[in-house]
């Protein structure tokens, strides 16, 4: 599945865990994936790339304002 404006949130919900994550968290994860990995295939993301997006999703869901430019750009992933 291509990471673009048509990315199906249900696919992300399944990957994160339907019982464990809310629609809000899934929406934030979709936004993060679209920002970080636009036009890539979801299945082609490495575990490190997925975990980077996952960590950023958790930061944003709590604060609502952290973006890629705010997070330490030189941090190792």
C-alpha positions, 0 to 999 in steps of 0.5 A: 500500500502506497503512503499517500493521501489515500492511505487507508487508516484501517490498514494502519489500525490493523498494524498497530493493533485494533484493540490497543490504539484509538482512531486518534492515534491511528490518524496521527500515525497516518499523518506521520507516515505521510510526512516522513515516507510519502510515496513509499510502499508501507510494506517496504518500510524497515523496522527502524523507519516504522519505529521512528514513525511510531515514536513520533506518533506517540510524541505528537498524540501527547503534545499535538505540536511536535513535527519533524522540524522540532524533533532533534534532526540529528538523533540516531534512529 
